Amino acid sequence: PRTDHARGLSALTTVRASQAAGRQRAGRAGREAPGAVYRCWDQAEDGRLARFPAPEIKVADLAAFALQA
């Protein structure tokens, strides 16, 4: 779950993969057997993706953790 800090709610949301996640996924293709990677976006879209995913500390709901402390 990700937290929408503007609304103060935690929810399951769909987010775009980062460029780093795409490179990692491509590296897995063909690791143990011949394979290929097929991306569902073009190079222009790839350039608009975030370079790296947001740190978990910025998107996680830490309320339960804070209440236990």
BALOBA-1460 file (C-alpha; in Angstrom, 3 decimals):
// residues 69
<rec num="1" residu="p" x="0.000" y="0.000" z="0.000"/>
<rec num="2" residu="r" x="1.069" y="3.555" z="-0.681"/>
<rec num="3" residu="t" x="0.035" y="6.552" z="1.343"/>
<rec num="4" residu="d" x="-1.574" y="9.561" z="-0.293"/>
<rec num="5" residu="h" x="-0.197" y="12.221" z="2.041"/>
<rec num="6" residu="a" x="-2.511" y="14.888" z="0.609"/>
<rec num="7" residu="r" x="-5.594" y="12.891" z="1.659"/>
<rec num="8" residu="g" x="-4.011" y="11.012" z="4.557"/>
<rec num="9" residu="l" x="-5.165" y="7.675" z="3.180"/>
<rec num="10" residu="s" x="-3.386" y="4.425" z="2.458"/>
<rec num="11" residu="a" x="-4.437" y="2.510" z="-0.644"/>
<rec num="12" residu="l" x="-3.264" y="0.061" z="-3.257"/>
<rec num="13" residu="t" x="-2.365" y="2.115" z="-6.302"/>
<rec num="14" residu="t" x="-0.956" y="1.415" z="-9.726"/>
<rec num="15" residu="v" x="2.335" y="3.186" z="-10.385"/>
<rec num="16" residu="r" x="4.619" y="3.238" z="-13.414"/>
<rec num="17" residu="a" x="7.819" y="1.226" z="-13.264"/>
<rec num="18" residu="s" x="11.050" y="3.192" z="-13.061"/>
<rec num="19" residu="q" x="13.831" y="3.071" z="-15.637"/>
<rec num="20" residu="a" x="15.906" y="1.106" z="-13.116"/>
<rec num="21" residu="a" x="13.140" y="-1.493" z="-12.683"/>
<rec num="22" residu="g" x="12.885" y="-1.846" z="-16.459"/>
<rec num="23" residu="r" x="16.631" y="-2.410" z="-16.780"/>
<rec num="24" residu="q" x="16.557" y="-4.962" z="-13.966"/>
<rec num="25" residu="r" x="13.657" y="-6.824" z="-15.591"/>
<rec num="26" residu="a" x="15.479" y="-6.834" z="-18.949"/>
<rec num="27" residu="g" x="18.532" y="-8.302" z="-17.231"/>
<rec num="28" residu="r" x="16.444" y="-11.192" z="-15.959"/>
<rec num="29" residu="a" x="15.305" y="-12.114" z="-19.470"/>
<rec num="30" residu="g" x="17.639" y="-14.766" z="-20.766"/>
<rec num="31" residu="r" x="19.475" y="-15.312" z="-17.510"/>
<rec num="32" residu="e" x="18.840" y="-19.048" z="-17.314"/>
<rec num="33" residu="a" x="17.544" y="-19.758" z="-20.812"/>
<rec num="34" residu="p" x="17.308" y="-17.822" z="-24.066"/>
<rec num="35" residu="g" x="14.828" y="-14.991" z="-23.709"/>
<rec num="36" residu="a" x="13.842" y="-11.504" z="-24.747"/>
<rec num="37" residu="v" x="12.246" y="-8.506" z="-23.118"/>
<rec num="38" residu="y" x="9.253" y="-6.738" z="-24.685"/>
<rec num="39" residu="r" x="8.507" y="-3.340" z="-23.238"/>
<rec num="40" residu="c" x="5.008" y="-1.923" z="-23.345"/>
<rec num="41" residu="w" x="6.291" y="1.615" z="-23.888"/>
<rec num="42" residu="d" x="8.440" y="3.406" z="-26.451"/>
<rec num="43" residu="q" x="11.744" y="5.254" z="-25.993"/>
<rec num="44" residu="a" x="10.003" y="8.601" z="-25.536"/>
<rec num="45" residu="e" x="7.916" y="7.159" z="-22.692"/>
<rec num="46" residu="d" x="11.036" y="5.539" z="-21.226"/>
<rec num="47" residu="g" x="12.638" y="8.972" z="-21.020"/>
<rec num="48" residu="r" x="9.664" y="10.261" z="-19.001"/>
<rec num="49" residu="l" x="9.835" y="7.453" z="-16.435"/>
<rec num="50" residu="a" x="11.458" y="8.130" z="-13.080"/>
<rec num="51" residu="r" x="15.091" y="7.045" z="-13.088"/>
<rec num="52" residu="f" x="14.687" y="5.152" z="-9.806"/>
<rec num="53" residu="p" x="11.672" y="4.138" z="-7.709"/>
<rec num="54" residu="a" x="10.691" y="6.365" z="-4.797"/>
<rec num="55" residu="p" x="12.284" y="5.267" z="-1.509"/>
<rec num="56" residu="e" x="9.942" y="3.053" z="0.499"/>
<rec num="57" residu="i" x="10.195" y="5.404" z="3.484"/>
<rec num="58" residu="k" x="8.507" y="8.127" z="1.398"/>
<rec num="59" residu="v" x="5.561" y="6.029" z="0.213"/>
<rec num="60" residu="a" x="4.933" y="3.573" z="3.070"/>
<rec num="61" residu="d" x="2.287" y="4.080" z="5.732"/>
<rec num="62" residu="l" x="4.272" y="4.274" z="8.966"/>
<rec num="63" residu="a" x="1.316" y="4.976" z="11.280"/>
<rec num="64" residu="a" x="1.141" y="1.427" z="12.682"/>
<rec num="65" residu="f" x="4.886" y="1.413" z="13.275"/>
<rec num="66" residu="a" x="4.733" y="4.767" z="15.071"/>
<rec num="67" residu="l" x="1.830" y="3.625" z="17.260"/>
<rec num="68" residu="q" x="3.734" y="0.518" z="18.391"/>
<rec num="69" residu="a" x="6.768" y="2.520" z="19.487"/>
